[in-house]
Structure formats: structure tokens, C-alpha cells
Amino acid sequence: MTDATASGAAPQKPASGSLLELDARTKRRNAAEARFKFYGMAAVGIGLLFLVLLLVSIVRNGVPAYTQTFISLPVELQAEKLDKNGNRDPEEIKKVSTFGYNPLIDQALFRVLEENGVESPFEKGADLRKMVSASAAAEIRDYVIANPEKIGETVSFRVLASSRVDGYLKGRVTREDLARDKNLDAEHLDIIDQLKEAGAVARTFNWSFILGADASESRPEQAGIGVSMLGSLFMMLVVLLLSLPIGVAASIYLEEFAPKNVWTDLIEVNISNLAAVPSIVFGILGLAVFIQFMHLPQSAPLVGGLVLTLMTLPTIIISTRASLKSVPPSIRDAALGVGASKMQSVFHHVLPLAMPGILTGTIIGLAQALGETAPLLLIGMVGYIASNYPDGVASGFLDPNSAMPAQIYEWAKRADPAYYERAWGGIIILLLFLMTMNIIAVILRRRFERRW
């Protein structure tokens, strides 16, 4: 007789039921898993919904900035007003200010109304000129200075309409809004409607918004983001040329060569802390070090690039070290086992395998720097400081300029609704830049990725 039989313990009864039938505990577990999947799908759906709403808002508010209203004016370039001596000397023609061209614009407006059979309730040309942008006189003046032989002829110009006229044709400005507006009257809109039917007023694609420079608050219809785009380009070149080699070199040393002691631990902790420091702190640091102490030119893309380099370095170092850690130790051991030095094992074997992660981290860091605004505002990279493109590479780095995020911020805080429209349009361009950089990161990662 065995011990089990002698103990008198009653044998356990087999569990009743079939294995194909779910018990209550299994049903509760399956229900919990189903609820968790539902919560996850709901969270993803809510996130996608907000993303779609954001993109729709950006596109709906920003696309109108890419079209602009123009008025066709036949302007008679009267010699007695523009070149009294008849010498056609550009230096003498430059003495006529933009105010001297306003009477010519007034006459052209009355002529357009007369040719198209539009009756004007305004007797003064200054009242009628409210439909035209304040930049029209400067545009005609620049043309006359560049083409003095055209003086005495009637030349057709496509001048910008005022921001109120442009907003009216885009649906941004209504007749009720003009009741509290001193810049335009309902009678102006009646004239615009008739000129539009006659073909003298039309909306076309606004290349000046993409290629132009910022304008003063009195000329929002002339503002563009082209110069700011170039400023961001020069700034990103500085960040790339400094942050990539410095960040990768520091990461390789800390991960592969530095001894593990208190000092390296302190450096690693500080790098992690710097990655979480607010960007405005780096702007204050750049203002104090690069401008007040080193006396570098204020508002220059070079200074902006140096500030963003300091901000981007921790991100690049952390991502590069993570890429180096992902390489299996067997790669290093195999290289050292066949006689390679430590330097050769790192640069010939480890670094090529870690290159996809390094490039991805670098481009993501550059994309983050491209969208920063607070550090740039502190060093003076605000809107309307550069009215022309730089003359060369050196001036591109050293001359005052703005950047796309700072330009968008400046437009968003201005009073005229036309600037608010351009702020949304600038966001579209900025998002296209960021998407391009992220796509490049994905392509490079797949191009250099290796399997082991």
C-alpha cells in the first residue's frame, strides 16, 4: 500500500465540462482584451481625427495666400512729371519720389473706369486709389528707372489690389465689415465688381508670396516668405556643418573610447538634461555669448545657426549613441579577433552599421531646429528686417535676415487679416519642408540599413 493510499486523502474529481467550452474566467479575460483593443482603436481614431482637422484648417486658411488680386492699369508715363529735362538720366529720374507717381496712377484708374463704362462716385483720385496697393507707385517707379526710354509712352501694369479688395474677392471681407473700416467703402466694391466683369481685375497665382520678402504693415498684399526661406536655408547649413561632426564625434568617444567613471557619468547626465532644456534658454545663451560677448552680427543666420546647433547637439548625441549601442557586440569582437585595432573596428564596422540611425537622428534634430521660434526672436531674427535677397554666400550668412518660423509668428500677431492669411500659408511651406526632411530620413535609413 502506498503512502498516498495510507494517508486517506480523497482523490480529486476531474474538472467537469469540455475543453472546447469557455469557463467564466476565460470569458472575462477575453472581454478585457476586447475592451483594450477597442480603447486602442478609439485612441488611434481620435488622434487621426484631430490630425485631419488640423490639416484641413491649415489648408483651408492657407491656400488663399497663394492667390492675389491684380488690377490692370494703362499708365501714361508723362515726361513733364518724370523727366523734366528730357535727358533720360536714371540719376535725375530717381529724384522723383513715389509721391510723384500717384497722380499717374489716379489718371490710369479714371481711364480704366471710362474705358469699361464704370461710373465713379469719387471725384478725387486719392479716394479711388484706395483700391490699389500702396506698393503700386514704387513698382512703377522701379520700372521707369530701369527703362527710361519708356517715358512718354503708355505702359500697361498689373498692380496689386489693396488687401481689403483682395479680401473681398476671397470672401474674407464683407460689405458689413466696411461699415467700420476707413480704408474702403461699399462704393469701391461696386467698382471692383464691375471691373472684374470687364476683366480689368483678376485673381492669379501669387508667386510673390513664395519668392518675395516681408513688407510693412501698410502693404500686407506685398508680403512674401521667400527671403525668410533663404534665411532658414543658410541657418540650417550652419547647423548641419557643426552639429553633425561634433555630435557624432562626441557620441563615438563617449560610447566606444571613454572610460566609465564619475566624469563620463556626469557628462552623460548633463547631455540628457540639456535635451530637456526649453529652447528659449538657448536663445538667451546665444544672445549673451554670440552677440554681447563675441559681437557677432545681430539677426544673422550665422548666429541663429550657432544657437540652434547648441540646441540640436544633445538630440544628435543621444540618437547616435543609441544607434551605436544597437550594433551587436559580436561585430566588435569579430573585428578585434582578426587583428583590427579599436579605431578600425569602430570606423570600419560599427559606424557603417549605425549610420541609418545616425542619419535619422540628425535629420530629425534638424527638423526640430527648423521649427524653433523662441531662440530666433531673442537674437533679433524677426520679420521685415531683410527686404532683398543676399548678394552672395557671405552676405547670406552675415546679413540680417529672418527665418520661416519667426516670419510666421510676426505675421500672426499683426492686425491686418491679410497677414493672418499669410501666416497660414507660411505654415504650409514650413510643413512641406519638415515632411521633405522626414522623407529624406526614411529614404536614407532604408538605403544604408544592413541586416545581420
ABEGO torsion letter per residue (X at the ends): XBAAAAAGBBBBBBBBEBAABBBAAAAAAAAAAAAAAAAAAAAAAAAAAAAAAAAAAAAAAAAAAABBBBBBBBBBBBAAAABAAGAGBAAAAAABBAAAAAAAAAAAAAAAAAAAGBBBABABAAAAAAABBAAAAAAAAAAAAABAAABGBBBBBBBBBBAAAAAAAAGABBAAAAAABAABBAAAAAAAAAAAAAGABBBBBBAAAAABBBBBAABAAABBAAAAAAAAAAAAAAAAAAAAAAAAAAAAAAAAABBBBAAAAAAAAAAAAAAABBAAAAAAAAAAAAAAAAGBBBGBAAAAAAAAAAAAAAAAAAAAAAAAAABBAAAAAAAAAAGBBAAAAAAAAAAAAAAAAAAAAAAAAAAAAAABAAAAAAAGBBBGABABBBABAAAAAABBBBBAAAAAAAAAABABAAAAAAAAAAAAAAAAAAAAAAAAAAAAAAAABBBX
